[in-house]
Amino acid sequence: MTTPPPHRPVADPYAAAPGAPLSGAYPQSPPVHAAAATDDVGDVSVGDLIGNVTRDLSTLMRQELTLAQAELKQEATKTAKGGAALAGAAVAGFFVLMFLSIALWAGLSNVMDAGWAGLIVAVIWAIIAAVLFATGRSRLRRVHPTPERTVETLSQVPDALKGSRGGHS
């Protein structure tokens, strides 16, 4: 019976960078198996190797799905805030039309101060609508619906399957 060689640490691809916005959203890295930590796999059966690869791929896919969910949730929150501002702009726009219509009606029917008061209120609502629209548009421009970190780590999977570690050429 031979003892396995000592364990060599492997860099954790899921460790969050300092100051990363999704801190705490990354799952723990999978355990490194004895066969994965050695250069010589001659003592490990093919069944064990296939089992290790299958288990590691399954763990990797679960972690990537968890990462994608966390990133998409963050972007959905930004989208909801931008959408809320645009909804406020729509309500304000409705009031602009309502007060402009009332002002025009009152101005034409009475030619009195009441009509001009309605016009002033409509202009105020127009300013509010413009501010809400600009706010919503700027928030929506900051939304990035692609889970960028997930795409980056998934692009490293083919290299990992080929046996290269960390993209060394």
Residue, then its C-alpha position, 0 to 999 in steps of 0.5 A: m500500500t502506497t501513501p499518496p504524495p503530499h497535497r499541493p495547494v491550488a489557487d481558488p478561482y472563486a475567491a472574491a477580489p478585494g472590494a468585489p461587489l458580490s462578496g459572499a456570493y461565491p460558493q466554496s471551491p471544490p475539494v482537491h482530490a489526491a489524483a488532481a493534486t499529483d502529476d502521477v495518476g498511475d496508481v489511481s484507477v480509471g473509474d476513480l479518475i472518471g468519478n473525480v472528473t464527474r464530481d468536479l464538473s458537477t460541483l463546478m457547474r453548480q458553483e457557476l449557476t450560483l454565481a450567475q444567479a447572484e450576478l443576475k439578481q444584482e442587475a435585476t435590482k438595478t433594472a427595477k430601480g430604473g424602471a420605477a423612475l420611468a414609471g414615475a415619469a409616466v405618471a408625471g407625464f399623465f398629469v402634464l397632459m391632464f393639467l394642460s388639457i384643463a388649463l386649455w379648457a379653462g383658459l378658453s372657456n373663462v379667459m380667467d386666472a383659473g386657466w393660467a393657474g392650471l397652466i402653471v401646475a402643468v409646467i411644474w409637472a412637466i419639470i418633474a417628469a423630465v427629472l424622473f425620466a433623466t434619472g431612470r434613463s441614467r440608471l438603466r444605462r448602468v445595467h449590464p445584464t451579462p454575468e461577466r464574472t461567470v462568463e470569464t470563469l466558464s471560459q477557463v473550463p476548457d483549459a482546466l479540462k486540458g490540464s493547464r492551470g491558470g492559463h500558463s502557455 
